[in-house]
Amino acid sequence: MSDKPHRRLAAIFMLDVSGFSRMMAEDEAGTLNQVLAQQQTLIAPAIRRHGGRIIKLMGDGVLALFPSVISAVEAAAQIQADAARTRRLQLRIGINLGEVLIAQGDVFGDEVNIAARLESLAQPGGVALSASAYDQVRNRIPYDFEDFGRHEVKNIPDPVQVYFLGEELTSLPSLRRSAPPPEPRGIVARRGVRPAVLLAAGCIGAVTAVAGLWGWHSADRLNTAAAPVPGSPAASAFEGSPVIAVLPFTSDALQPETARMLAQDVIRSLAAASAVRIIAPSSARAAEGLLPGEAAQLLGADFVVAGHFPGTLQEGAGLKILQAKSSSGGGKAGAEPLSILPPQPQSSVAALAPEIAASIIGYFGKPLPHSGRADIADGAMLQLFTARSLMQQGDRNGARQALQRAQQMEPDWPEAQALAAHWHLDMLTGQAAGLPERASEAAKLVQGLPPEATVLQLRALAAQFSGRNGEALQTAGILAEGFPNDAPGQLLRAWLLHLVGQDSSARKVLDNVRRLEPLPQPMVLTVEAALHLAAGRETEAAAAAAEALRIEPAAQLALVLQCASLAALGNFEEAAAACGRLKGAPLTVDQAAAAFPYSAAAPQRALRTGLSLAGLTGRP
């Protein structure tokens, strides 16, 4: 894929956090965590949903390009409305329309500078548009903008005309987020129409108190009617395997990340469920803060699960199930109560996720194999939640320290031991040249542990790196059969099939992974890039690798594939630059290719030839 500088007309979208410097001075770590969480769960999903492309994240800022100004304004409206509704950090957004110069994955030009100046002029919670951007929405969006006059801006010779759109954002007819009137009952879903159900599950009471019953959202919190409607499971009106997404939970009493991590723990507990599809945690958390119908649409889900933790213990609360349906004519989705399940008393944090998962899957008439989770101390479980949360935020040192604290509390805890081994391997960002050794070390760390999903993944990888590809595929098959909804496990199977030259089977498995991971993920894109390169589609390989690196700039396997595919296309300077960003560079061909333990000759030859053309030394 050539990345030669080229010009393009685009709507330029610039966002930052109001008062960021002051908040960082008061609470640096807390502010940074809030900014990262808001970028990941609110801002990025809204930009993608409206056709935008994030060019770069700049601390508290975001630069994105949109194909139209209307799309950019709609994204801005959703972001500001969600930020206000969820009481997130206050944001300012500037939108300009103009020609930009695109090169090396970045954008340049005066029009970008103008967008940045517009953002600085916007009110907290508002949006500022240039005259060129305003001309594109005038008379197309039925609302008035405030003319803020002409302003001198830094490094721009001519004054800029500015238009404001502030508190009106949630009032625009095309952007209104309230639920439509409920549809008449008794309508059976038509074939091909995919209803979505909200299973609102939550724990009553503080987790640190180690006791409680599940409690539920109030009707206004869920944008639904108050009264439940008894009835048979909604899955009975459904053909095929229902697709279920567990959204990040919320809480009045707990730390937000604790509630979110519990939701992800529920998803992991559902990995062994059969005859259903469970959206993976990495995709599901991007739907945080959306209404049920919106989340279902984003994730391609038939059912969504949400939960709220009230601040006090309550007796008799249970599982409320609601059905979310998309209204006709392009309106917003609503939610309609269906039934209530009996309460589920709990005695520990560790028991929460498996029991919630069992209730969810039981609603669909499906069994859930026993998880076998030990009776773990609440403090250790909360430290594990903290470790996972910090790792997702990019704080690797903090994550490992929290995991060590969990292991100190529970020295023989298989789940924590497997997670430590998984992080030691670090397939995503770990140095490519050291992967074979780390795979062997990780497999030794999980020796004797129960054959849970992570343990089987590590054993399969270690076997492949040791040349035992038959054993690797057999282990991956056991993993796929025992944990059909474990997205990383299914992706590993696709990867192993590719490594042995079974690319047709690998693509079929990868299609299934995409159903579990509907939003782009770096490792999925990396496997896709490897399949393209092996098939001689270097342009597609380079594009997939570039997208993986946009999401995770330190993704080492994606860098190797980008280097090889760009060189195969004749873009030698760009290929050398990609290779130069590898950890431990300069590497030899053997060292860079060490992360790809091929037993099939053709894809191995394509990779090594590309790396040699990129200037790496050694035998191609």
C-alpha positions in Angstrom: 0.0 0.0 0.0 1.5 3.3 -1.1 1.5 6.1 1.5 2.7 8.8 -0.8 1.4 12.3 0.2 -2.0 13.1 -1.4 -4.6 15.7 -1.0 -8.2 15.2 0.0 -11.3 17.3 0.8 -12.6 16.3 4.2 -14.5 17.4 7.2 -11.8 17.9 9.9 -12.9 17.1 13.5 -10.8 18.3 16.4 -11.7 17.5 20.0 -10.1 18.1 23.4 -11.0 18.0 27.1 -11.9 21.3 28.7 -9.8 22.2 31.7 -7.4 19.3 31.1 -4.3 21.0 32.4 -5.9 22.0 35.6 -7.3 18.6 36.3 -4.0 16.9 35.6 -2.3 19.2 38.1 -5.0 18.2 40.7 -5.1 14.4 39.9 -2.8 13.3 37.2 -3.5 9.5 37.2 -7.2 9.9 37.8 -7.6 12.4 35.0 -5.6 10.4 32.6 -7.6 7.3 33.3 -10.9 9.2 32.7 -9.6 10.6 29.4 -8.5 7.2 28.1 -11.7 5.6 29.2 -13.8 8.3 27.5 -11.8 8.1 24.3 -12.2 4.3 24.1 -15.8 3.9 25.2 -17.5 7.1 24.0 -15.6 9.1 21.5 -14.0 6.5 19.2 -17.2 4.4 18.8 -19.2 7.5 17.9 -16.6 8.6 15.3 -16.6 5.1 13.7 -20.4 4.9 13.8 -20.7 8.0 11.7 -18.1 7.1 9.1 -15.2 9.0 10.6 -11.6 7.9 10.8 -9.4 8.7 13.8 -6.1 10.0 12.6 -4.4 10.4 15.9 -4.9 10.7 19.7 -3.0 13.6 21.3 -3.2 13.2 25.0 -6.6 14.7 25.8 -7.3 15.5 22.1 -8.6 13.6 19.1 -8.1 14.4 15.4 -10.5 12.7 12.9 -11.6 13.1 9.3 -15.2 12.6 8.1 -16.5 12.2 4.5 -19.1 14.9 5.2 -19.7 17.8 7.6 -23.2 16.5 8.5 -21.6 13.2 9.6 -19.0 15.1 11.7 -21.8 17.2 13.3 -23.9 14.1 14.1 -20.8 12.4 15.7 -20.1 15.6 17.7 -23.8 15.8 18.8 -23.8 12.2 20.0 -20.5 12.6 21.8 -21.6 15.8 23.6 -25.0 14.4 24.5 -23.5 11.1 25.9 -20.8 13.0 27.8 -23.5 15.3 29.4 -25.8 12.4 30.1 -23.2 10.2 31.7 -21.5 13.2 33.4 -18.2 12.6 31.7 -15.4 15.1 31.2 -16.5 18.3 29.4 -15.4 18.4 25.8 -14.9 21.0 23.1 -15.2 20.2 19.4 -14.2 22.2 16.3 -15.2 21.2 12.8 -13.8 22.7 9.5 -14.2 21.7 5.9 -11.2 21.9 3.6 -8.4 20.3 1.7 -5.8 18.4 3.8 -2.5 16.8 2.9 -2.3 13.2 4.0 1.1 11.6 4.5 2.5 8.8 6.7 -0.8 8.3 8.4 -1.1 11.9 9.5 -2.8 15.1 8.1 -1.3 18.5 7.5 -2.3 22.0 6.3 -3.9 25.2 7.4 -7.4 23.7 7.4 -6.3 21.4 10.2 -4.9 24.3 12.1 -8.2 26.2 11.7 -10.1 23.2 13.1 -7.8 23.3 16.1 -8.4 27.0 16.7 -12.2 26.5 16.3 -12.1 23.8 19.0 -10.3 26.2 21.4 -13.1 28.8 20.7 -15.9 26.3 21.4 -17.7 26.4 24.7 -17.3 23.3 27.1 -20.0 20.9 25.9 -20.3 22.7 22.5 -19.2 22.6 18.9 -17.7 25.4 16.8 -17.9 25.4 13.0 -16.1 27.3 10.3 -18.0 29.2 7.6 -17.2 26.5 5.0 -18.5 23.8 7.4 -21.6 25.8 8.3 -22.5 26.2 4.6 -22.7 22.4 4.3 -25.2 22.0 7.2 -27.2 25.2 6.7 -30.8 24.4 5.7 -30.0 20.7 5.9 -30.2 20.4 9.7 -33.3 22.1 10.9 -31.8 24.2 13.7 -30.3 27.6 14.1 -26.6 28.1 14.7 -25.2 31.1 16.5 -23.0 33.4 14.5 -20.0 34.2 16.7 -18.4 36.6 14.2 -15.0 36.7 12.7 -11.9 35.9 14.8 -8.2 36.2 14.4 -6.5 32.8 14.9 -2.9 32.0 15.4 -0.8 31.3 12.3 -3.8 31.9 9.9 -3.5 35.2 8.0 -7.3 35.8 7.4 -9.9 36.0 10.2 -12.1 33.0 10.5 -16.0 33.2 10.7 -17.2 31.0 13.6 -20.6 29.4 14.2 -21.7 27.8 17.5 -23.9 24.9 18.2 -24.1 24.3 22.0 -26.9 23.0 24.2 -29.1 22.5 21.1 -27.2 19.3 20.3 -29.7 16.9 21.9 -32.6 18.8 20.5 -31.9 18.3 16.8 -34.7 16.1 15.4 -32.3 13.8 13.5 -30.1 13.4 16.6 -32.8 13.0 19.3 -31.8 10.1 21.6 -35.1 9.5 23.4 -36.9 6.2 22.9 -39.9 6.1 20.5 -43.4 5.1 21.6 -43.5 1.3 22.4 -44.8 -0.8 19.5 -48.1 -2.7 19.9 -47.6 -6.0 21.7 -48.4 -9.3 20.1 -46.4 -8.7 17.0 -44.2 -11.7 16.2 -40.7 -10.9 14.8 -40.6 -11.5 11.1 -38.0 -13.8 9.5 -34.8 -11.7 8.9 -35.7 -9.1 11.5 -33.4 -9.2 14.4 -34.9 -8.0 17.7 -32.6 -7.3 20.6 -33.2 -8.0 24.3 -31.8 -6.2 27.2 -31.2 -8.4 30.2 -30.5 -5.8 32.9 -28.5 -7.6 35.6 -26.7 -6.0 38.5 -25.5 -6.7 42.0 -27.3 -5.1 44.9 -24.9 -3.8 47.6 -21.2 -3.1 47.8 -18.9 -5.7 46.4 -16.6 -5.2 49.3 -19.3 -6.3 51.7 -19.2 -9.7 49.9 -23.0 -10.1 50.0 -26.1 -9.1 48.1 -28.8 -9.9 45.7 -29.0 -8.8 42.1 -30.8 -5.5 41.6 -32.0 -3.6 38.6 -32.2 -0.4 36.7 -35.1 1.8 37.3 -37.4 2.3 34.4 -36.2 5.8 33.6 -32.6 4.7 33.6 -33.3 2.1 30.9 -35.7 4.3 28.8 -38.4 1.7 29.2 -41.9 1.3 30.6 -41.9 0.5 34.3 -44.1 -2.6 34.4 -42.6 -6.0 33.4 -44.6 -8.2 31.1 -44.5 -11.9 32.0 -43.9 -14.3 29.0 -41.9 -17.0 27.5 -38.2 -16.4 26.6 -37.8 -14.1 23.6 -35.4 -16.6 22.1 -38.4 -18.8 21.3 -39.3 -16.3 18.6 -35.9 -16.6 17.1 -34.3 -18.8 14.5 -30.7 -19.9 14.8 -28.1 -19.0 17.5 -28.9 -15.8 19.3 -26.1 -13.2 19.4 -25.6 -11.7 22.9 -23.6 -8.7 24.0 -22.9 -8.0 27.6 -22.4 -4.2 28.0 -20.2 -2.6 30.6 -22.1 -2.4 33.9 -22.6 0.8 35.9 -22.8 1.5 39.6 -23.8 4.2 42.1 -21.5 2.8 44.8 -18.6 1.0 43.2 -15.6 2.2 41.2 -16.7 2.4 37.5 -13.9 0.1 36.4 -14.9 -2.5 39.0 -18.4 -2.6 37.5 -17.0 -2.7 33.9 -14.6 -5.5 34.7 -17.4 -7.6 36.3 -19.3 -7.4 32.9 -16.2 -8.6 31.1 -15.9 -11.4 33.7 -19.4 -12.4 32.8 -18.4 -12.6 29.1 -15.5 -14.8 30.0 -17.8 -17.1 32.0 -20.0 -17.4 28.9 -17.1 -18.5 26.7 -18.1 -22.2 27.2 -21.7 -21.6 26.2 -22.9 -23.4 23.1 -25.7 -22.7 20.6 -25.3 -18.9 21.2 -22.7 -16.3 20.2 -21.3 -14.0 22.8 -19.7 -10.7 21.7 -16.1 -10.5 23.0 -15.2 -8.0 25.8 -13.0 -5.9 23.5 -15.9 -5.1 21.2 -18.6 -5.0 23.9 -17.0 -2.3 26.0 -17.1 0.1 23.0 -20.9 0.2 23.3 -20.7 1.7 26.9 -23.4 4.4 27.4 -25.5 3.5 24.4 -29.2 2.7 24.5 -30.1 -1.0 24.1 -31.1 -0.7 20.4 -28.0 1.4 19.6 -25.7 -1.1 21.2 -27.4 -4.0 19.4 -27.0 -2.2 16.0 -23.3 -1.4 16.6 -22.4 -4.9 17.7 -24.7 -6.8 15.4 -26.3 -8.4 18.5 -29.8 -9.8 18.9 -29.7 -9.4 22.6 -27.8 -7.1 24.9 -27.2 -7.4 28.7 -26.7 -4.4 30.9 -26.4 -4.1 34.7 -26.4 -1.5 37.4 -25.2 -1.7 41.0 -27.4 0.4 43.4 -25.8 1.6 46.6 -27.9 -0.3 49.1 -28.9 -3.9 49.8 -32.4 -4.9 48.7 -34.3 -8.1 49.1 -36.3 -9.7 46.4 -34.7 -8.1 43.4 -34.3 -10.3 40.3 -33.3 -10.4 36.6 -35.4 -8.1 34.4 -35.5 -8.9 30.7 -36.5 -6.3 28.1 -36.8 -6.5 24.4 -35.3 -3.7 22.3 -36.7 -3.2 18.8 -35.7 -0.9 16.0 -38.5 1.3 15.0 -39.5 1.8 11.4 -38.5 4.8 9.3 -35.0 5.1 10.7 -36.1 6.1 14.2 -34.3 5.3 17.4 -34.6 1.9 19.1 -36.9 1.4 22.1 -37.0 -1.2 24.9 -40.0 -3.2 26.1 -40.2 -5.3 29.3 -40.8 -9.0 28.8 -40.4 -10.9 32.1 -38.7 -11.2 35.5 -36.5 -14.0 36.7 -36.2 -15.0 40.4 -33.5 -13.3 42.5 -30.0 -14.9 42.7 -28.4 -14.6 46.2 -24.6 -14.4 46.2 -22.0 -14.8 48.9 -18.8 -13.6 47.1 -17.4 -11.5 44.3 -15.9 -14.6 42.6 -19.3 -16.2 42.4 -21.1 -13.2 40.8 -20.0 -13.6 37.2 -20.5 -17.4 36.8 -24.0 -17.1 38.4 -25.0 -14.1 36.3 -23.7 -15.9 33.2 -25.7 -19.1 34.1 -28.9 -17.0 34.5 -28.4 -15.3 31.2 -27.8 -18.5 29.3 -30.5 -20.3 31.2 -33.0 -17.7 29.9 -32.3 -19.0 26.4 -32.8 -22.6 27.5 -29.1 -23.5 27.2 -26.8 -25.1 29.7 -23.5 -23.6 30.9 -20.7 -26.0 31.9 -19.5 -25.5 35.4 -16.7 -22.9 35.5 -14.8 -24.6 38.3 -13.8 -21.3 39.8 -12.4 -21.7 43.3 -13.7 -19.8 46.3 -11.5 -16.7 45.9 -11.2 -13.9 48.5 -13.0 -10.8 47.4 -9.8 -8.6 47.8 -7.9 -10.9 45.3 -10.8 -10.8 42.9 -11.0 -7.0 42.9 -7.2 -6.8 42.4 -7.6 -9.0 39.4 -10.3 -6.7 38.0 -7.9 -3.8 38.7 -5.1 -5.6 36.9 -7.2 -6.2 33.8 -8.5 -2.6 33.7 -5.0 -1.1 34.0 -3.7 -3.4 31.2 -6.5 -2.2 28.9 -5.6 1.4 29.7 -2.0 0.7 28.7 -0.6 0.8 32.2 1.4 -2.4 32.0 3.5 -1.9 35.2 0.5 -1.0 37.2 -1.4 -4.0 35.9 1.4 -6.4 36.7 1.7 -5.0 40.2 -2.1 -5.4 40.8 -1.9 -9.0 39.5 1.0 -9.7 41.9 -1.1 -8.4 44.8 -3.9 -10.8 43.7 -1.5 -13.7 43.6 -0.1 -12.8 47.0 -3.6 -13.0 48.4 -4.3 -16.3 46.5 -1.0 -18.0 45.7 -2.5 -21.0 44.1 -5.2 -19.3 42.0 -5.1 -20.9 38.5 -6.9 -17.9 36.8 -4.3 -15.4 38.1 -1.4 -17.8 37.2 -2.7 -18.2 33.6 -3.2 -14.4 33.2 0.4 -13.8 34.4 1.7 -16.4 31.9 -0.4 -14.8 29.1 1.0 -11.4 29.8 4.5 -12.8 29.9 4.0 -14.2 26.4 2.6 -10.8 25.1 1.7 -11.9 21.5 0.5 -8.4 20.6 3.3 -6.0 21.6 6.1 -8.3 22.8 9.4 -8.4 20.8 9.0 -10.6 17.7 12.4 -12.2 18.0 11.8 -13.5 21.5 8.3 -15.0 21.0 9.4 -18.7 20.7 11.3 -18.5 24.0 8.4 -16.7 25.7 5.9 -19.2 24.4 7.9 -22.0 26.0 8.3 -20.2 29.3 4.6 -19.3 29.4 3.6 -23.0 28.8 5.8 -24.0 31.7 4.1 -21.4 33.9 0.7 -23.0 33.4 1.9 -26.6 33.8 -0.6 -28.5 35.9 -3.3 -25.9 35.7 -6.9 -26.9 34.7 -7.4 -26.8 30.9 -9.2 -23.4 30.8 -9.2 -21.3 27.7 -6.0 -19.3 28.4 -4.1 -22.4 29.4 -5.1 -24.2 26.2 -4.1 -21.2 24.1 -0.6 -21.1 25.7 -0.1 -24.9 25.3 -1.1 -24.7 21.6 1.3 -21.9 20.9 4.2 -23.5 22.7 3.6 -26.7 20.6 3.6 -24.8 17.3 6.8 -22.9 18.2 8.4 -26.2 19.1 7.5 -27.7 15.7 4.7 -29.9 17.0 2.1 -28.5 14.7 -0.2 -31.6 14.9 -0.3 -31.2 18.7 -0.9 -27.5 18.3 -3.9 -28.0 16.0 -5.3 -30.7 18.2 -5.1 -28.5 21.3 -6.7 -25.6 19.4 -9.5 -27.9 18.3 -10.2 -28.9 21.9 -10.1 -25.2 22.8 -12.6 -24.3 20.0 -15.0 -27.1 21.0 -14.8 -26.5 24.7 -14.9 -22.7 24.5 -16.8 -21.8 21.3 -17.3 -18.2 22.4 -13.7 -17.5 23.4 -12.7 -15.0 20.6 -8.9 -15.2 21.3 -9.0 -19.0 21.2 -10.9 -19.1 18.0 -8.5 -16.5 16.5 -5.6 -18.7 17.6 -7.1 -21.6 15.7 -7.3 -19.5 12.6 -3.7 -18.5 13.0 -2.5 -22.1 13.5 -4.4 -23.2 10.4 -2.7 -20.5 8.4 0.7 -21.5 9.7 0.2 -25.0 8.4 -1.0 -23.9 5.0 -4.8 -24.5 5.5 -5.8 -21.0 4.5 -9.3 -21.9 3.3 -10.1 -23.3 6.7 -8.4 -20.4 8.4 -10.6 -17.9 6.6 -13.8 -19.8 7.7 -12.7 -19.7 11.3 -11.7 -16.0 11.0 -15.2 -15.2 9.7 -16.5 -16.7 12.9 -14.1 -14.6 14.9 -15.4 -11.5 13.2 -18.9 -12.3 14.4 -17.5 -12.5 18.0 -15.4 -9.4 17.4 -17.6 -7.1 15.2 -15.3 -4.1 15.9 -11.8 -4.0 14.5 -9.1 -5.6 16.8 -5.3 -5.5 16.1 -4.7 -9.3 16.3 -7.7 -10.1 14.1 -6.3 -7.6 11.5 -2.9 -9.1 11.9 -4.1 -12.6 11.0 -6.0 -11.1 8.1 -2.8 -9.4 6.9 -0.9 -12.7 7.1 -3.6 -14.4 5.0 -3.4 -11.7 2.4 0.4 -11.8 2.1 0.4 -15.5 1.7 -2.1 -15.2 -1.1 0.0 -12.6 -2.9 -2.4 -9.7 -2.1 0.3 -7.4 -0.8 -1.8 -4.2 -1.1 -4.6 -5.8 1.1 -1.9 -7.1 3.5 -0.3 -3.7 4.0 -3.8 -2.1 4.5 -4.8 -4.6 7.2 -1.4 -4.3 8.9 -1.7 -0.5 8.9 -5.2 -0.7 10.4 -3.9 -2.9 13.2 -1.1 -0.5 13.9 -3.6 2.4 13.9 -5.3 0.7 16.8 -2.2 -0.5 18.5 1.0 1.2 17.2 3.2 -1.2 19.1 1.7 -4.4 17.5 4.9 -6.2 16.5 3.5 -8.9 14.3 1.6 -6.3 12.3 4.8 -4.3 11.9 6.6 -7.4 10.5 3.8 -8.0 8.0 3.7 -4.3 7.1 7.4 -4.3 6.4 7.2 -7.4 4.2 4.2 -6.4 2.3 5.3 -2.8 1.6 8.7 -4.2 0.3 6.9 -6.6 -1.9 5.0 -3.7 -3.4 8.3 -1.8 -4.1 7.8 0.8 -1.3 11.3 0.1 0.1 11.8 3.2 2.2 8.4 2.8 3.9 9.1 -0.9 4.4 12.5 -0.1 6.0 10.8 2.5 8.3 8.3 -0.2 9.4 11.1 -2.7 10.1 13.0 0.0 12.0 10.1 0.4 14.4 10.4 -3.2 15.5 11.6 -3.7 19.1 15.2 -4.7 19.1 15.8 -3.4 15.6 17.8 -3.8 13.5 16.8 -7.4 13.2 17.8 -10.1 10.8 15.4 -11.9 8.5 15.5 -15.0 10.9 14.8 -12.8 13.9 11.9 -11.0 12.4 10.4 -14.1 11.0 10.8 -16.0 14.3 7.3 -15.0 15.4 5.8 -16.8 12.4 6.5 -20.6 13.1 5.3 -21.7 9.6 5.3 -25.4 8.7 3.9 -24.5 5.3 6.7 -23.4 2.8 4.8 -21.0 0.5 3.7 -18.4 3.1 7.0 -18.6 4.9 8.8 -17.9 1.6 6.6 -14.9 0.9 7.2 -13.4 4.3 11.0 -13.9 4.3 11.3 -12.6 0.7 9.5 -9.4 1.7 11.7 -8.9 4.8 14.8 -9.4 2.7 13.6 -6.9 0.1 13.0 -4.5 3.0 16.8 -4.6 3.7 17.0 -7.1 6.6 20.1 -9.2 6.4 20.1 -13.0 6.2 18.8 -15.7 4.0 15.4 -14.9 2.4 
